[in-house]
Amino acid sequence: MPTYDYYCDANGRTVEVSHHINESIGSWGELCEQAGIGSGETPADAPVRRLISGGAVVSRASLSNPEPACGSGACCPSGVCGFPK
């Protein structure tokens, strides 16, 4: 399920939630319910807006030709990279 950031002008908070792409959240109360958090002193009907966030772009080439862990093309002789020899 995709993750979205919503911002509430009434309290200045940004909250991250996961929901289906065809769902939308329009109020602070709906956002709090979806996120499983308390609404605090902010009115439940306070409007929220979904923020535009940059998604991670994964190219097909990077999936089929992963970069080696180290510049040497193999594991680090010292094991510093965290991969076993």
N, CA, C and O atoms as a GROMACS GRO file, in nm:
protein
  340
    1MET      N    1   0.084  -0.117   0.000
    1MET     CA    2   0.000   0.000   0.000
    1MET      C    3   0.089   0.124   0.000
    1MET      O    4   0.188   0.129   0.073
    2PRO      N    5   0.054   0.224  -0.080
    2PRO     CA    6   0.136   0.346  -0.085
    2PRO      C    7   0.129   0.425   0.045
    2PRO      O    8   0.031   0.416   0.120
    3THR      N    9   0.232   0.502   0.069
    3THR     CA   10   0.239   0.589   0.187
    3THR      C   11   0.229   0.734   0.141
    3THR      O   12   0.290   0.773   0.042
    4TYR      N   13   0.150   0.812   0.215
    4TYR     CA   14   0.128   0.952   0.181
    4TYR      C   15   0.151   1.039   0.303
    4TYR      O   16   0.130   0.996   0.416
    5ASP      N   17   0.196   1.163   0.279
    5ASP     CA   18   0.211   1.264   0.384
    5ASP      C   19   0.096   1.363   0.372
    5ASP      O   20   0.067   1.412   0.263
    6TYR      N   21   0.032   1.392   0.485
    6TYR     CA   22  -0.076   1.491   0.490
    6TYR      C   23  -0.036   1.602   0.585
    6TYR      O   24   0.028   1.577   0.688
    7TYR      N   25  -0.074   1.724   0.551
    7TYR     CA   26  -0.041   1.840   0.632
    7TYR      C   27  -0.169   1.908   0.679
    7TYR      O   28  -0.263   1.924   0.602
    8CYS      N   29  -0.171   1.948   0.806
    8CYS     CA   30  -0.285   2.018   0.863
    8CYS      C   31  -0.243   2.162   0.893
    8CYS      O   32  -0.153   2.186   0.974
    9ASP      N   33  -0.308   2.259   0.828
    9ASP     CA   34  -0.277   2.400   0.852
    9ASP      C   35  -0.316   2.444   0.993
    9ASP      O   36  -0.253   2.532   1.050
   10ALA      N   37  -0.419   2.381   1.049
   10ALA     CA   38  -0.468   2.422   1.181
   10ALA      C   39  -0.367   2.398   1.292
   10ALA      O   40  -0.363   2.474   1.388
   11ASN      N   41  -0.285   2.292   1.280
   11ASN     CA   42  -0.189   2.264   1.386
   11ASN      C   43  -0.044   2.256   1.337
   11ASN      O   44   0.047   2.238   1.418
   12GLY      N   45  -0.022   2.267   1.206
   12GLY     CA   46   0.112   2.266   1.152
   12GLY      C   47   0.179   2.130   1.153
   12GLY      O   48   0.301   2.121   1.138
   13ARG      N   49   0.101   2.024   1.169
   13ARG     CA   50   0.159   1.889   1.175
   13ARG      C   51   0.151   1.818   1.041
   13ARG      O   52   0.056   1.837   0.964
   14THR      N   53   0.252   1.737   1.013
   14THR     CA   54   0.253   1.649   0.897
   14THR      C   55   0.249   1.506   0.950
   14THR      O   56   0.325   1.469   1.039
   15VAL      N   57   0.158   1.427   0.893
   15VAL     CA   58   0.140   1.289   0.937
   15VAL      C   59   0.150   1.198   0.816
   15VAL      O   60   0.092   1.226   0.711
   16GLU      N   61   0.222   1.089   0.830
   16GLU     CA   62   0.238   0.991   0.723
   16GLU      C   63   0.142   0.874   0.747
   16GLU      O   64   0.137   0.819   0.857
   17VAL      N   65   0.067   0.838   0.645
   17VAL     CA   66  -0.025   0.724   0.654
   17VAL      C   67  -0.018   0.640   0.527
   17VAL      O   68   0.024   0.688   0.421
   18SER      N   69  -0.058   0.516   0.538
   18SER     CA   70  -0.069   0.427   0.423
   18SER      C   71  -0.217   0.405   0.394
   18SER      O   72  -0.296   0.382   0.485
   19HIS      N   73  -0.253   0.413   0.266
   19HIS     CA   74  -0.389   0.379   0.226
   19HIS      C   75  -0.391   0.350   0.077
   19HIS      O   76  -0.296   0.380   0.005
   20HIS      N   77  -0.500   0.290   0.033
   20HIS     CA   78  -0.514   0.257  -0.109
   20HIS      C   79  -0.513   0.384  -0.193
   20HIS      O   80  -0.552   0.491  -0.148
   21ILE      N   81  -0.467   0.370  -0.314
   21ILE     CA   82  -0.452   0.485  -0.404
   21ILE      C   83  -0.585   0.554  -0.433
   21ILE      O   84  -0.588   0.675  -0.458
   22ASN      N   85  -0.695   0.480  -0.432
   22ASN     CA   86  -0.825   0.540  -0.463
   22ASN      C   87  -0.894   0.600  -0.341
   22ASN      O   88  -1.005   0.652  -0.354
   23GLU      N   89  -0.832   0.594  -0.224
   23GLU     CA   90  -0.887   0.657  -0.104
   23GLU      C   91  -0.834   0.799  -0.092
   23GLU      O   92  -0.727   0.832  -0.144
   24SER      N   93  -0.909   0.883  -0.023
   24SER     CA   94  -0.861   1.018   0.006
   24SER      C   95  -0.900   1.054   0.148
   24SER      O   96  -1.000   1.006   0.201
   25ILE      N   97  -0.821   1.140   0.208
   25ILE     CA   98  -0.844   1.187   0.344
   25ILE      C   99  -0.859   1.337   0.338
   25ILE      O  100  -0.774   1.406   0.280
   26GLY      N  101  -0.966   1.390   0.396
   26GLY     CA  102  -0.991   1.533   0.386
   26GLY      C  103  -0.992   1.609   0.516
   26GLY      O  104  -0.987   1.732   0.515
   27SER      N  105  -0.997   1.538   0.630
   27SER     CA  106  -1.004   1.609   0.757
   27SER      C  107  -0.905   1.551   0.858
   27SER      O  108  -0.857   1.439   0.844
   28TRP      N  109  -0.877   1.631   0.959
   28TRP     CA  110  -0.784   1.592   1.064
   28TRP      C  111  -0.836   1.467   1.136
   28TRP      O  112  -0.757   1.378   1.170
   29GLY      N  113  -0.965   1.458   1.160
   29GLY     CA  114  -1.022   1.342   1.227
   29GLY      C  115  -1.002   1.214   1.146
   29GLY      O  116  -0.964   1.111   1.201
   30GLU      N  117  -1.026   1.221   1.015
   30GLU     CA  118  -1.004   1.105   0.928
   30GLU      C  119  -0.857   1.064   0.929
   30GLU      O  120  -0.824   0.946   0.935
   31LEU      N  121  -0.769   1.164   0.923
   31LEU     CA  122  -0.625   1.139   0.922
   31LEU      C  123  -0.581   1.071   1.050
   31LEU      O  124  -0.506   0.973   1.047
   32CYS      N  125  -0.626   1.121   1.164
   32CYS     CA  126  -0.589   1.063   1.293
   32CYS      C  127  -0.640   0.920   1.305
   32CYS      O  128  -0.571   0.832   1.357
   33GLU      N  129  -0.761   0.897   1.257
   33GLU     CA  130  -0.817   0.762   1.262
   33GLU      C  131  -0.734   0.666   1.177
   33GLU      O  132  -0.703   0.555   1.220
   34GLN      N  133  -0.698   0.709   1.057
   34GLN     CA  134  -0.619   0.625   0.966
   34GLN      C  135  -0.480   0.599   1.023
   34GLN      O  136  -0.426   0.489   1.009
   35ALA      N  137  -0.421   0.700   1.088
   35ALA     CA  138  -0.285   0.688   1.142
   35ALA      C  139  -0.283   0.622   1.280
   35ALA      O  140  -0.177   0.580   1.327
   36GLY      N  141  -0.399   0.611   1.344
   36GLY     CA  142  -0.405   0.552   1.476
   36GLY      C  143  -0.347   0.641   1.584
   36GLY      O  144  -0.285   0.594   1.679
   37ILE      N  145  -0.369   0.773   1.568
   37ILE     CA  146  -0.319   0.870   1.667
   37ILE      C  147  -0.435   0.951   1.722
   37ILE      O  148  -0.542   0.955   1.661
   38GLY      N  149  -0.415   1.015   1.835
   38GLY     CA  150  -0.516   1.101   1.893
   38GLY      C  151  -0.521   1.234   1.821
   38GLY      O  152  -0.420   1.281   1.768
   39SER      N  153  -0.638   1.296   1.820
   39SER     CA  154  -0.654   1.423   1.748
   39SER      C  155  -0.608   1.543   1.829
   39SER      O  156  -0.592   1.652   1.774
   40GLY      N  157  -0.587   1.525   1.958
   40GLY     CA  158  -0.544   1.636   2.042
   40GLY      C  159  -0.649   1.745   2.047
   40GLY      O  160  -0.768   1.716   2.050
   41GLU      N  161  -0.605   1.870   2.048
   41GLU     CA  162  -0.697   1.983   2.057
   41GLU      C  163  -0.743   2.033   1.921
   41GLU      O  164  -0.826   2.125   1.914
   42THR      N  165  -0.693   1.976   1.814
   42THR     CA  166  -0.730   2.018   1.679
   42THR      C  167  -0.871   1.965   1.648
   42THR      O  168  -0.898   1.847   1.669
   43PRO      N  169  -0.959   2.051   1.597
   43PRO     CA  170  -1.094   2.005   1.561
   43PRO      C  171  -1.088   1.894   1.456
   43PRO      O  172  -1.008   1.899   1.364
   44ALA      N  173  -1.174   1.794   1.473
   44ALA     CA  174  -1.176   1.680   1.381
   44ALA      C  175  -1.208   1.721   1.238
   44ALA      O  176  -1.168   1.653   1.143
   45ASP      N  177  -1.281   1.832   1.222
   45ASP     CA  178  -1.319   1.874   1.086
   45ASP      C  179  -1.218   1.968   1.021
   45ASP      O  180  -1.243   2.020   0.912
   46ALA      N  181  -1.104   1.990   1.087
   46ALA     CA  182  -1.000   2.075   1.028
   46ALA      C  183  -0.950   2.009   0.900
   46ALA      O  184  -0.920   1.890   0.899
   47PRO      N  185  -0.941   2.086   0.791
   47PRO     CA  186  -0.898   2.027   0.664
   47PRO      C  187  -0.749   1.990   0.664
   47PRO      O  188  -0.667   2.055   0.728
   48VAL      N  189  -0.719   1.885   0.589
   48VAL     CA  190  -0.581   1.844   0.566
   48VAL      C  191  -0.560   1.833   0.416
   48VAL      O  192  -0.655   1.818   0.340
   49ARG      N  193  -0.434   1.842   0.375
   49ARG     CA  194  -0.404   1.828   0.233
   49ARG      C  195  -0.288   1.732   0.216
   49ARG      O  196  -0.194   1.730   0.295
   50ARG      N  197  -0.298   1.654   0.110
   50ARG     CA  198  -0.192   1.559   0.081
   50ARG      C  199  -0.075   1.634   0.019
   50ARG      O  200  -0.093   1.714  -0.073
   51LEU      N  201   0.044   1.607   0.069
   51LEU     CA  202   0.165   1.670   0.017
   51LEU      C  203   0.220   1.590  -0.099
   51LEU      O  204   0.208   1.467  -0.103
   52ILE      N  205   0.278   1.659  -0.191
   52ILE     CA  206   0.345   1.593  -0.303
   52ILE      C  207   0.483   1.553  -0.254
   52ILE      O  208   0.559   1.636  -0.205
   53SER      N  209   0.513   1.427  -0.270
   53SER     CA  210   0.646   1.380  -0.228
   53SER      C  211   0.711   1.309  -0.345
   53SER      O  212   0.644   1.247  -0.428
   54GLY      N  213   0.842   1.320  -0.349
   54GLY     CA  214   0.916   1.253  -0.455
   54GLY      C  215   0.925   1.105  -0.428
   54GLY      O  216   0.962   1.064  -0.318
   55GLY      N  217   0.892   1.026  -0.524
   55GLY     CA  218   0.902   0.882  -0.509
   55GLY      C  219   1.041   0.834  -0.549
   55GLY      O  220   1.113   0.902  -0.622
   56ALA      N  221   1.074   0.720  -0.501
   56ALA     CA  222   1.202   0.661  -0.540
   56ALA      C  223   1.187   0.605  -0.681
   56ALA      O  224   1.091   0.534  -0.711
   57VAL      N  225   1.281   0.638  -0.764
   57VAL     CA  226   1.279   0.589  -0.901
   57VAL      C  227   1.377   0.474  -0.913
   57VAL      O  228   1.496   0.488  -0.882
   58VAL      N  229   1.327   0.362  -0.957
   58VAL     CA  230   1.410   0.244  -0.975
   58VAL      C  231   1.408   0.210  -1.123
   58VAL      O  232   1.303   0.184  -1.181
   59SER      N  233   1.526   0.211  -1.182
   59SER     CA  234   1.532   0.178  -1.324
   59SER      C  235   1.545   0.028  -1.342
   59SER      O  236   1.596  -0.042  -1.255
   60ARG      N  237   1.499  -0.019  -1.453
   60ARG     CA  238   1.506  -0.161  -1.483
   60ARG      C  239   1.651  -0.209  -1.485
   60ARG      O  240   1.681  -0.319  -1.440
   61ALA      N  241   1.739  -0.127  -1.537
   61ALA     CA  242   1.881  -0.164  -1.544
   61ALA      C  243   1.941  -0.185  -1.406
   61ALA      O  244   2.023  -0.274  -1.386
   62SER      N  245   1.900  -0.104  -1.310
   62SER     CA  246   1.958  -0.118  -1.176
   62SER      C  247   1.911  -0.246  -1.109
   62SER      O  248   1.980  -0.298  -1.021
   63LEU      N  249   1.795  -0.297  -1.148
   63LEU     CA  250   1.748  -0.421  -1.089
   63LEU      C  251   1.822  -0.542  -1.146
   63LEU      O  252   1.850  -0.638  -1.074
   64SER      N  253   1.853  -0.538  -1.274
   64SER     CA  254   1.918  -0.652  -1.336
   64SER      C  255   2.070  -0.645  -1.328
   64SER      O  256   2.137  -0.747  -1.344
   65ASN      N  257   2.126  -0.528  -1.304
   65ASN     CA  258   2.272  -0.511  -1.296
   65ASN      C  259   2.306  -0.432  -1.170
   65ASN      O  260   2.348  -0.316  -1.180
   66PRO      N  261   2.290  -0.493  -1.051
   66PRO     CA  262   2.319  -0.417  -0.929
   66PRO      C  263   2.465  -0.377  -0.920
   66PRO      O  264   2.554  -0.446  -0.969
   67GLU      N  265   2.488  -0.265  -0.856
   67GLU     CA  266   2.624  -0.216  -0.834
   67GLU      C  267   2.692  -0.307  -0.733
   67GLU      O  268   2.627  -0.354  -0.640
   68PRO      N  269   2.821  -0.331  -0.748
   68PRO     CA  270   2.892  -0.411  -0.648
   68PRO      C  271   2.897  -0.335  -0.516
   68PRO      O  272   2.886  -0.212  -0.512
   69ALA      N  273   2.915  -0.410  -0.409
   69ALA     CA  274   2.918  -0.349  -0.276
   69ALA      C  275   3.035  -0.254  -0.259
   69ALA      O  276   3.024  -0.155  -0.188
   70CYS      N  277   3.145  -0.283  -0.324
   70CYS     CA  278   3.266  -0.200  -0.311
   70CYS      C  279   3.318  -0.162  -0.449
   70CYS      O  280   3.284  -0.224  -0.549
   71GLY      N  281   3.399  -0.061  -0.452
   71GLY     CA  282   3.458  -0.016  -0.577
   71GLY      C  283   3.546  -0.120  -0.644
   71GLY      O  284   3.573  -0.112  -0.764
   72SER      N  285   3.593  -0.217  -0.566
   72SER     CA  286   3.680  -0.320  -0.623
   72SER      C  287   3.603  -0.421  -0.707
   72SER      O  288   3.663  -0.501  -0.779
   73GLY      N  289   3.470  -0.418  -0.698
   73GLY     CA  290   3.389  -0.514  -0.771
   73GLY      C  291   3.364  -0.641  -0.693
   73GLY      O  292   3.297  -0.732  -0.741
   74ALA      N  293   3.417  -0.648  -0.575
   74ALA     CA  294   3.396  -0.763  -0.488
   74ALA      C  295   3.384  -0.712  -0.345
   74ALA      O  296   3.380  -0.592  -0.322
   75CYS      N  297   3.379  -0.803  -0.252
   75CYS     CA  298   3.369  -0.761  -0.112
   75CYS      C  299   3.502  -0.703  -0.064
   75CYS      O  300   3.608  -0.736  -0.117
   76CYS      N  301   3.493  -0.618   0.034
   76CYS     CA  302   3.613  -0.557   0.090
   76CYS      C  303   3.699  -0.663   0.157
   76CYS      O  304   3.647  -0.746   0.231
   77PRO      N  305   3.828  -0.661   0.133
   77PRO     CA  306   3.917  -0.757   0.198
   77PRO      C  307   3.910  -0.747   0.351
   77PRO      O  308   3.926  -0.846   0.421
   78SER      N  309   3.884  -0.626   0.400
   78SER     CA  310   3.879  -0.609   0.545
   78SER      C  311   3.743  -0.643   0.603
   78SER      O  312   3.729  -0.656   0.724
   79GLY      N  313   3.642  -0.657   0.516
   79GLY     CA  314   3.507  -0.686   0.564
   79GLY      C  315   3.434  -0.562   0.615
   79GLY      O  316   3.327  -0.574   0.675
   80VAL      N  317   3.490  -0.443   0.592
   80VAL     CA  318   3.432  -0.319   0.641
   80VAL      C  319   3.295  -0.292   0.579
   80VAL      O  320   3.210  -0.229   0.641
   81CYS      N  321   3.275  -0.339   0.458
   81CYS     CA  322   3.150  -0.309   0.389
   81CYS      C  323   3.032  -0.383   0.449
   81CYS      O  324   2.917  -0.352   0.416
   82GLY      N  325   3.057  -0.480   0.536
   82GLY     CA  326   2.948  -0.552   0.598
   82GLY      C  327   2.910  -0.679   0.526
   82GLY      O  328   2.827  -0.756   0.574
   83PHE      N  329   2.969  -0.701   0.410
   83PHE     CA  330   2.940  -0.825   0.337
   83PHE      C  331   3.051  -0.925   0.365
   83PHE      O  332   3.167  -0.888   0.376
   84PRO      N  333   3.016  -1.053   0.377
   84PRO     CA  334   3.120  -1.152   0.404
   84PRO      C  335   3.212  -1.168   0.283
   84PRO      O  336   3.175  -1.140   0.169
   85LYS      N  337   3.331  -1.211   0.310
   85LYS     CA  338   3.430  -1.231   0.205
   85LYS      C  339   3.390  -1.347   0.117
   85LYS      O  340   3.461  -1.380   0.022
   0.00000   0.00000   0.00000
